[in-house]
Amino acid sequence: MSNSLAGKVALVTGGSRGIGAAIVRRLARDGAAVAFTYVASSERAEALAAEIAAADGEALPLKADSASPEAVRDAVARTIDRFGRLDILVNNAGILIRGGVADYDLADFDRMIAVNVRAIFVAVQAVLPHMGEGGRIINTGSVTADRAGFPGASVYSMTKGAVAALTRGLARDLGPRGITINTIQPGPTETDINDDEAHRSLLRPLMAIGRMGKDTEVASFVAYLASPESGFVTGAALTIDGGYLA
């Protein structure tokens, strides 16, 4: 444990599995108390919180669907109630619903925007009364903001492009308050959600370094942006993709 985040409180949306869980573990390892949201698996969320507690950390699992503005606001409120402050917000929750434009369901279109874009705006609004000088906000985007890469990704790519644009605008709004906000844009990453070996074998040659990313590598990037050392970085869309876009 580096203790670089000792005394800090973080909220990670979509934090029970994959990249989100790696972020929760890393921020806790660096000394932060971490609240995180999940939607479906309470067992997985409780197991993650217990794992962190066993390592002398503190984590609070919160059931909250990011498609609901009320649930997002409530997750922020419960974090404040538990820890009394909020220094770091990681908007990691996101969904991917593939489909071609000819028959894409508008309900899926609206849900993608609700979870991937609107929830970020709602969360930022909710934390501002509690976040002061030195606050850090990190949004999870995707390299698909710059390169769709495969058919059926148009709506997902649109939402991730919107995340990058929203982040740039919010950096101007939040800068005078001493709060930084950035987007990370991961490329193909090995997680339990993306565990099909046939699919992975197709992706690996697309990276300049010949392998997919690790969730711990993405988490380390987030930890830097959450740290005091990143104070001059804001409004950026930062790619971590092994050279996928090179």
Steps between C-alpha positions, in 0.01 A plus 500: 500500500648833391267712719506771231122526546492463879209694649323529163154366416414368154181392327530262203190429294482156342765376741413137572676329208747540217684830471275653766596241761868548416458874555330441836784270609769744388350809664451304823858374479617859470318587822161635393170394651298387198127481437398324180174430320372183342176395332450125501739289707486579871711192573783622279480849650502376859793270423701793363424710809603208724824454305589865552407487868726196543787713369423770760318718248147634505242453225127561482292317235193692383231357275418766241404491132675785322207524258305658787596859595340445841714191562818687402418788732415258780835322459679832546286582803566162662873540443494837675286360783749219556832680459415867548675621185573418137832576329508270197222405257561229242215475250571149377151353449425431136313264271542379143196407294610416148279534196478628146332832429223346286328327790656648814238527776445856623455369854855359482620830352349692792639259761851525354487878527352482850769271642804606298447878485216637712612315812837676486335842487263409785782365717715809444208725596438292813861503626574869447351620830733257678819523293751776554846609391704203384197294402545243226244373248592221257264376228537169321474549125628273225725498195177456303458876542774526237461172312180293497698198388212261437146505354213564739697736724367834376286584803763385748764703316273803505456476877873471561570795271245692704683408821823650365322818386310536828825461692665780303212735572480410868873562539431866425212509749688322779849642456431819699388277789831312501338177379647304211302274268638262240394211280692176464451313174590132540560278203429125497555375855499152649218475753255232606240670281725459196624145557434336162840379381401493133404867524818587690715331237349729236566810708859444608660564157321836484711635786849632426638305796321180399287448808184625663505723806459392859235646728773579754679714241188705440450529876854633544422772245192597699702500821743751348217729390350475850829591665640841598771461233246540218392851593601653164306244293139589423259489208703222338393181321788268581536179304631179658481249216835331433527685172158398365452847353864546395 
